[in-house]
Amino acid sequence: MTIRVRLTALSVAGAAALGLLTAPAIAAPNRPDDAERVTVFGHRGASGYRPEHTLASYELAARMGADYIEPDLVPTKDGVLVARHENEIGGTTDVAAHPEFAGRKTTKVIDGTSITGWFTEDFTLAELKTLRAKERIPNVRPHNTIYDGRYEVPTFQEVLDLRARLSRELGRDIGVAPETKHPSYFGKLGLALEPGVVQALTRNGLNRPNAKVVVQSFEVSNLKELNRSLRVPLVQLISNSGAPQDFIEAGDPRTYADLVKSEGLREIAGYADVIGPDTKVILPVNADGYLTKPTTVVADAHKADLQVVPYTVRAENTFLPADFRSSADPAAFGDVFGFFRALFDQGIDGIFSDQPDIAVIARDDHAAATAGR
């Protein structure tokens, strides 16, 4: 995967900013050149095997061959960025078992949704460090529950320190792909995420065009803000429904579906380098969960000089299109290799996966099968 970055003062030098490969540019609009190498992102680490967003999960992903590890970032009460998929931590930590924090349980409206639980912005870092991570979906991944209680909630700096150590130990540069979560919400609380991301990357020598870093967001305005300060590629995440929260709050009627139309993709190319769509944006499914006709989103994005890195491939039946399920058991593994092939055949440039070891094998198998086409 070679990122073809937007032509701005900060990004002209960034064509290799992902540090993924020095391969030729994409030769066909709907399939990368045979020499290209699809990049594997360890989604929340190797979250199919360890509780998500723990240092153990990130380390396992890197050791399994992931090119990038992905920490989602939310702030603490004292403004420290920590790795959690959501700021509500009742489902991913043992906070409910801490009587001293019983009074912190509350209900908040996050991006239009009412949520009851415990929230990182109500805890100092020192308080969060007394908690331990647990498996988020124990019914699907009961094997992960044996690690409940073993791992802390890591800070973004600890993730960057781990990345540096693993890069030395493994003899290859491990990339990091932080995602800013709910930036509009946190901005209103006076806990804006963007300054902390820029400061951390700069402090660690990673705010430079050849650093193996990408920064992601589902919102648009914060990516545009980050584009003014960061010298690394940016990823516009695309849901298969709804609209960016900043659009909703600004009264902008556009949806994510509008962003993957030609005009929307051209706009994205002005501030970002990659789109990260839900796999259903590329391979839609019908009401019964079976694949329907592929969209032209990958080809259209490539024409707009954007790379495409969809999320998320998970091996369990419950997460796969019905075409690839092995049984009615939601936790059993299905034909995940078949789903990978279907996505790779669309010409994607990278993939997020909870099981990065499987993604690496599928990527390499597909490359071998398509060599010389």
C-alpha positions in Angstrom: 0.0 0.0 0.0 1.4 3.3 -1.1 -0.3 6.4 0.1 -0.7 9.1 -2.5 -1.2 12.1 -0.3 -3.0 15.4 -1.0 -0.8 18.1 -2.6 -0.4 20.5 0.2 2.7 22.1 1.7 2.6 19.6 4.5 2.0 16.5 2.4 3.9 16.7 -0.8 6.7 14.9 0.9 4.3 12.5 2.5 3.8 10.0 -0.3 5.7 7.5 1.8 4.3 8.8 5.1 2.7 5.5 5.9 6.0 3.7 5.5 4.1 0.8 4.0 5.8 0.1 0.8 7.8 1.8 -1.9 5.8 0.2 -4.7 4.5 1.8 -7.8 1.4 3.9 -7.8 -1.9 2.2 -8.3 -2.2 1.1 -11.9 -5.9 0.3 -12.2 -8.8 2.2 -10.6 -10.3 -0.9 -9.0 -7.3 -3.0 -8.1 -3.9 -2.1 -6.8 -0.9 -2.9 -8.9 0.3 -6.5 -8.3 3.4 -5.2 -6.6 1.3 -3.4 -4.0 0.9 -4.9 -0.6 -2.3 -4.6 1.3 -1.6 -3.2 4.8 -2.9 -4.9 7.9 -4.2 -2.8 10.8 -4.5 -4.6 14.1 -8.0 -3.3 15.1 -7.8 -2.3 18.8 -4.7 -4.4 18.8 -5.3 -8.2 18.4 -8.7 -7.8 20.0 -9.8 -11.2 18.8 -7.3 -12.7 21.2 -6.9 -10.2 24.1 -9.1 -7.6 25.7 -9.2 -4.7 23.3 -7.0 -1.5 23.8 -4.6 -3.1 26.2 -0.8 -3.1 25.7 -1.0 -6.9 25.5 -3.4 -6.6 22.6 -1.3 -4.2 20.8 1.9 -6.2 21.3 0.3 -9.4 20.1 -1.0 -7.7 17.0 2.5 -6.5 16.1 4.1 -9.9 16.8 1.4 -11.4 14.6 2.6 -9.3 11.7 0.2 -6.3 11.8 1.7 -3.3 10.0 -0.2 -0.9 12.3 -1.7 -1.0 15.8 -4.8 1.1 16.4 -5.5 3.0 19.6 -8.8 4.8 20.0 -8.3 7.9 22.1 -10.4 9.5 24.8 -9.4 12.0 27.5 -9.3 11.7 31.3 -10.6 14.4 33.6 -7.1 15.8 33.9 -6.7 15.8 30.1 -4.5 12.8 29.5 -5.3 10.8 26.3 -6.0 7.1 27.1 -6.8 4.2 24.8 -10.5 3.1 25.0 -13.0 2.5 22.2 -15.5 4.6 24.1 -15.4 7.0 27.0 -18.0 4.8 28.7 -15.9 2.2 30.5 -18.4 0.0 32.3 -18.2 -2.6 29.5 -14.4 -2.7 29.2 -13.1 -2.3 32.7 -13.9 -3.6 36.2 -15.1 -0.2 37.4 -18.5 -1.6 38.5 -16.6 -3.7 41.0 -15.0 -0.6 42.7 -17.4 0.6 45.4 -15.4 3.8 45.7 -16.6 4.8 42.2 -20.2 3.7 42.5 -21.2 7.4 42.8 -19.6 8.2 39.4 -22.2 6.1 37.5 -24.3 8.5 35.5 -26.3 9.1 32.3 -24.9 11.2 29.5 -25.9 12.0 25.9 -23.0 11.2 23.6 -23.4 12.2 20.0 -27.2 12.1 20.4 -27.4 8.8 22.2 -28.2 8.5 25.9 -25.7 6.2 27.7 -25.6 5.2 31.3 -22.3 4.1 32.9 -18.9 5.4 33.9 -17.0 7.8 31.7 -13.3 8.5 31.4 -13.8 12.3 31.6 -15.0 11.9 35.2 -11.8 10.1 36.3 -8.3 11.3 36.7 -5.5 9.2 35.2 -4.5 8.1 38.7 -8.0 6.8 39.3 -8.2 5.1 35.9 -5.0 3.3 36.6 -6.6 1.5 39.6 -9.0 -0.2 37.1 -8.3 -3.3 35.0 -9.5 -4.1 31.5 -12.0 -6.9 30.7 -13.3 -8.5 27.6 -16.1 -6.3 26.0 -18.0 -9.2 24.3 -17.5 -12.2 26.5 -20.4 -14.1 24.9 -18.6 -14.1 21.6 -15.1 -14.3 22.9 -15.2 -16.3 26.1 -11.5 -17.3 25.7 -10.5 -13.6 26.2 -12.1 -13.5 29.6 -9.2 -15.5 31.1 -7.2 -12.2 30.8 -9.8 -10.1 32.6 -8.2 -8.1 35.4 -4.6 -8.4 34.1 -4.1 -5.2 32.2 -4.3 -1.5 32.9 -5.9 1.2 30.7 -2.9 2.5 28.8 -2.2 6.1 28.0 -1.4 7.2 24.4 2.2 7.8 25.5 2.5 4.2 26.7 1.2 3.0 23.4 3.8 5.1 21.6 6.5 3.7 23.9 5.4 0.2 23.2 5.5 0.9 19.4 9.0 2.1 19.7 10.2 -0.9 21.7 8.5 -3.4 19.4 10.0 -1.7 16.4 13.4 -2.2 17.9 12.8 -5.8 19.0 11.1 -6.9 15.7 13.4 -5.1 13.4 10.6 -3.4 11.5 8.8 -0.1 12.0 5.5 -0.7 13.7 2.9 1.9 12.6 0.4 3.5 14.9 -3.1 4.7 13.8 -4.8 6.7 16.5 -8.5 7.5 16.2 -10.0 10.6 17.9 -13.3 9.6 19.4 -16.2 12.0 19.8 -14.1 15.1 19.1 -17.1 17.5 19.1 -18.4 16.2 22.4 -15.0 16.5 24.1 -14.4 19.9 22.6 -17.5 21.2 24.3 -16.2 19.9 27.6 -12.9 21.8 27.3 -11.1 18.5 26.7 -10.3 18.9 23.0 -8.4 15.8 21.6 -6.5 17.5 18.8 -3.9 19.4 20.8 -2.9 16.3 22.7 -2.6 14.2 19.6 -0.4 16.8 17.9 1.7 17.3 21.0 2.2 13.5 21.6 3.2 12.8 18.0 5.6 15.8 17.9 7.1 15.0 21.3 7.9 11.5 20.1 9.4 12.6 16.8 6.4 11.2 14.8 4.9 14.4 13.4 6.9 14.1 10.2 6.1 13.0 6.6 8.1 9.7 6.8 6.7 8.6 10.2 4.6 5.5 10.1 1.5 7.2 11.5 -2.0 7.8 10.3 -4.7 9.7 12.3 -8.4 8.8 11.9 -11.7 10.4 12.7 -15.4 9.9 11.8 -15.8 13.7 12.0 -14.7 16.1 9.3 -13.9 19.5 11.0 -11.4 18.0 13.4 -9.5 16.3 10.5 -9.4 19.7 8.8 -8.0 21.2 12.0 -5.4 18.4 12.3 -4.5 18.9 8.7 -3.1 22.3 9.6 -0.8 20.9 12.3 0.1 17.3 11.4 2.5 16.1 8.7 1.1 12.6 8.6 -1.7 11.1 6.5 -5.3 11.5 7.7 -8.1 9.0 7.4 -11.7 10.0 7.0 -13.7 7.2 8.5 -17.1 6.4 6.8 -20.0 4.7 8.6 -22.5 2.7 6.5 -25.3 4.9 8.0 -25.9 8.3 9.5 -23.8 11.4 9.3 -20.7 12.9 10.9 -21.6 14.4 14.3 -20.1 17.8 13.4 -22.3 17.9 10.3 -25.4 17.2 12.4 -24.5 19.9 15.0 -23.8 22.4 12.2 -27.0 21.7 10.4 -25.2 20.3 7.4 -27.6 17.9 5.7 -25.0 15.6 4.2 -24.6 12.1 5.3 -21.7 9.5 5.1 -23.4 8.3 1.9 -22.9 11.7 0.4 -19.3 11.8 1.4 -18.5 8.7 -0.8 -20.1 10.3 -3.9 -17.8 12.0 -6.4 -18.1 15.5 -4.9 -17.7 14.3 -1.4 -14.6 12.3 -2.2 -13.1 15.3 -3.9 -13.7 17.3 -0.8 -12.1 14.6 1.4 -9.0 14.6 -0.8 -8.5 18.2 0.1 -7.8 17.4 3.7 -7.2 13.7 4.0 -5.4 10.9 2.2 -7.4 7.8 3.0 -11.0 6.8 3.5 -11.8 4.1 6.0 -15.3 2.9 5.2 -17.3 0.2 6.9 -17.0 -3.0 4.8 -20.7 -2.7 4.0 -20.0 0.6 2.1 -17.9 -1.5 -0.3 -19.8 -4.9 -0.1 -23.4 -4.2 0.9 -25.6 -6.9 2.4 -29.3 -7.4 2.2 -31.9 -7.7 5.0 -30.9 -11.3 5.5 -27.2 -10.5 5.7 -26.1 -11.8 2.3 -23.8 -9.9 0.0 -25.4 -7.9 -2.8 -23.8 -6.1 -5.7 -20.5 -4.3 -4.8 -20.4 -0.5 -4.9 -18.0 1.6 -6.9 -16.6 3.3 -3.8 -13.1 1.8 -4.1 -12.8 2.8 -7.7 -14.3 6.2 -7.2 -11.9 6.9 -4.2 -8.9 5.8 -6.2 -9.9 8.2 -9.0 -10.0 11.0 -6.4 -6.4 10.0 -5.3 -7.7 8.5 -2.0 -6.6 5.2 -0.6 -9.2 2.8 0.9 -8.8 1.0 4.2 -12.1 -0.6 5.3 -13.1 -1.8 8.8 -13.5 -4.3 10.3 -13.0 -8.0 9.4 -13.7 -10.3 12.4 -13.6 -14.1 12.1 -16.6 -15.0 14.2 -19.9 -15.9 12.4 -21.8 -13.1 14.1 -19.7 -10.5 12.3 -19.5 -12.1 8.9 -21.9 -11.7 6.0 -24.2 -14.7 5.8 -22.4 -16.0 2.8 -19.4 -16.8 4.9 -20.9 -18.2 8.1 -20.0 -21.7 9.0 -23.0 -22.4 11.3 -25.6 -20.8 13.5 -23.0 -20.5 16.4 -22.3 -16.8 16.6 -18.9 -17.3 18.3 -17.6 -20.0 15.9 -15.2 -18.9 13.1 -16.7 -18.7 9.6 -15.0 -18.6 6.2 -13.2 -15.4 7.1 -10.6 -16.1 4.3 -13.5 -16.0 1.8 -14.6 -12.6 3.1 -11.0 -11.3 2.9 -10.8 -12.5 -0.7 -14.0 -10.7 -1.6 -12.7 -7.4 -0.1 -9.2 -7.8 -1.6 -10.8 -8.4 -5.0 -12.3 -4.9 -4.8 -8.8 -3.4 -4.8 -8.6 -2.2 -1.2 -5.3 -0.8 0.0 -5.5 -1.9 3.6 -7.8 -3.7 6.1 -8.6 -3.5 9.8 -9.0 -6.8 11.5 -9.5 -8.1 15.1 -7.4 -11.2 14.1 -4.4 -9.7 12.4 -2.6 -13.0 12.0 -5.4 -14.3 9.8 -5.4 -11.0 7.9 -1.7 -11.4 7.2 -2.1 -14.9 5.9 -5.1 -13.9 3.7 -3.2 -10.9 2.4 -0.2 -13.0 1.4 -2.3 -15.7 -0.1 -4.2 -13.2 -2.2 -1.0 -11.6 -3.4 0.4 -14.9 -4.4 -2.8 -15.9 -6.2 -3.0 -12.6 -8.1 0.7 -12.3 -9.0 1.2 -12.0 -12.7 -2.5 -11.3 -13.5 
